Amino acid sequence: MARPIKRIAAEADVVKKLRRRAWASTSTVREQERAEIVLARIDGLSVTAAAERLGTTPKRVSMWTKRFEEEGLAGLEDQPGRGRPPSIPEAKVERVITEATRPPKPRTRWSLRSMAKHAGVSATTVHRIWSRNELKPHIVKTFKLSNDPKFEEKFWDVIGLYLDPPDKALVLCCDEKSQCQALERTQLGLPLAPKRPPTMTHDYKRHGTITLFAALNALEGKLITRTEERHTHVEWLRFLKQIDRETPKDLDIHLIQDNYATHKHPKVMEWLARHSRFKTHFTPTSSSWMNLVERFFADLTVHRRANLTPIGG
């Protein structure tokens, strides 16, 4: 009877760090190999099978598996005294790390070269130290905490539509993208070709702005769209009537939308009251991330920028 394969377990965040270490271009070959060994064992491979997959020896697989079981991620690091002594003094390494969040005035952040000059090391060394410690001074993430007193109620209302949509109903994520600039380059550009990037003129003609109204079917990913010059309650009503025309009459319509005043205008509410198949669901304030159509607008903006004809809004 064959010996049962010993299972290796790890927390989800530890597995995430192992995968990042195994795939990151900044990881050394040693770091990648050790992470891949542990991941293979977590996936249920035996010592022999893991060694065959990774092109190494069972002895190495056993050694790093044991180190991981005993010490966790720290066990995958080189032990003190092994390898070449560090060429950068610990004081400089500590300075590069601790002062990464304290740029001198009037700077708002350090660059690789400015920190290198400040710490007396090379820019490559700064990059290596920051990468090893997962420091990214060039990235700033924005956030906004909702202060909506009915946040939880609205949150579960919208999430419930995504997870368990009603029968015989359409769930439509609706919003408008305003101030879309209608731009035209002054001359035609050239497309991408071997040894030549795509080209465009530096100047352009403005043809005003438009507003894009969109209703995204949450289940099928299909869109109902409309463009208007403005985005008042009048245009919103026209869009709602278009939705009414273009959707099957025997289905209820659940609209996920934000708290923009246009969506709650008295005339809009009167129209909705006369069309009982329309049900409104409002996302909490400062929670546009809950509306899937916002993801479509973000992709649209990135796509247009990549195609050299950016839109505003």
Protein Blocks (a to p, Z undefined) as FASTA:
>chain_A
ZZddddddddfklmmmmmmmmmpmkbcfklmmmmmmmmmmmnopafklmmmmnopafklm
mmmmmmmmmnommlmpccehiajddfbdfklmmmmmmmmmmccdfbfbdcfklmmmmnop
afklmmmmmmmnopafkbccdddddfbfklmmmmmmmmmmmmmccehiacddddddehia
cdddfbdcddddehiacdddfbdcdebjadddddddfknopacddddfbdcfklmmmmmm
mmmmmpcfkbccdddddfbfklmgfklmmmmmmmmmbccddddehilklpmklmmmmmmm
mmmmmnopaceZZ
